[in-house]
Amino acid sequence: MTKENHIEQNFINKLIEQKYTYRPDIRTRDALNQNFREKFQELNYVNLSDAEFSRLIEQIISADVFTAQYKKEPMQQLFPSKEAD
């Protein structure tokens, strides 16, 4: 019988082979959220308040991926461009 940690390590190795970066420092939900927040802000040239980041997380995280695909409120409405003002 294959042990769970062996399966996990094989999966990690496959991802590394596909050029994913292994991040052993991300072990908790808080660390994952912090990494996501940093990358999101960097890529979108924004600095989100805690309330804005919470709204973003609420909009993109769903237990059901199919439901998440068809959310009623598009992401553009969450963070309207400043040109609209």
C-alpha positions as CSV (number, residue, x, y, z in Angstrom):
1,M,0.0,0.0,0.0
2,T,1.3,3.5,-0.9
3,K,1.5,5.9,2.0
4,E,-0.1,9.3,1.7
5,N,3.2,11.2,2.2
6,H,4.7,9.2,-0.7
7,I,1.8,10.1,-3.0
8,E,2.1,13.8,-1.9
9,Q,5.8,13.9,-2.6
10,N,5.3,12.3,-6.1
11,F,2.7,14.9,-6.8
12,I,5.0,17.7,-5.7
13,N,7.8,16.3,-7.9
14,K,5.5,16.2,-10.9
15,L,4.5,19.8,-10.4
16,I,8.1,20.9,-10.1
17,E,8.9,19.0,-13.3
18,Q,6.2,21.2,-14.9
19,K,8.0,24.4,-13.7
20,Y,5.8,25.1,-10.7
21,T,7.6,26.6,-7.8
22,Y,7.6,24.6,-4.6
23,R,6.9,26.9,-1.6
24,P,7.6,25.0,1.6
25,D,7.0,28.3,3.5
26,I,3.2,28.2,2.6
27,R,1.8,25.7,5.1
28,T,-1.3,27.5,6.5
29,R,-4.4,29.2,5.0
30,D,-3.1,32.5,6.4
31,A,0.2,32.1,4.7
32,L,-1.6,31.2,1.4
33,N,-3.8,34.3,1.7
34,Q,-0.9,36.5,2.4
35,N,1.0,35.2,-0.6
36,F,-2.1,35.6,-2.8
37,R,-2.6,39.2,-1.5
38,E,1.0,40.2,-2.2
39,K,0.9,38.7,-5.8
40,F,-2.6,40.1,-6.6
41,Q,-1.5,43.6,-5.5
42,E,1.8,43.4,-7.3
43,L,0.2,42.2,-10.6
44,N,-2.7,44.7,-10.5
45,Y,-0.8,47.7,-9.2
46,V,-3.2,48.1,-6.2
47,N,-3.0,48.3,-2.5
48,L,-6.1,46.6,-1.0
49,S,-7.5,47.5,2.5
50,D,-8.3,44.5,4.7
51,A,-12.0,45.0,3.9
52,E,-11.3,45.0,0.1
53,F,-9.2,41.9,0.4
54,S,-11.9,40.2,2.4
55,R,-14.5,41.0,-0.3
56,L,-12.1,39.7,-3.0
57,I,-11.6,36.4,-1.1
58,E,-15.4,36.0,-0.6
59,Q,-16.0,36.5,-4.3
60,I,-13.4,34.1,-5.6
61,I,-13.6,31.2,-3.1
62,S,-16.4,28.8,-3.5
63,A,-16.8,25.2,-2.4
64,D,-18.3,24.5,-5.7
65,V,-16.2,25.4,-8.8
66,F,-19.2,25.4,-11.0
67,T,-21.1,27.9,-8.8
68,A,-18.0,30.1,-8.7
69,Q,-17.9,30.2,-12.5
70,Y,-21.4,31.7,-12.6
71,K,-21.3,34.3,-9.8
72,K,-23.8,37.1,-10.4
73,E,-21.5,40.0,-9.6
74,P,-18.5,40.2,-11.9
75,M,-15.1,41.1,-10.5
76,Q,-15.1,44.4,-12.4
77,Q,-17.9,45.6,-10.2
78,L,-15.9,44.9,-7.0
79,F,-13.1,47.2,-8.0
80,P,-14.4,49.8,-10.5
81,S,-11.8,51.7,-12.4
82,K,-11.1,55.3,-11.2
83,E,-11.9,56.5,-14.7
84,A,-15.6,55.9,-14.1
85,D,-15.6,58.6,-11.3
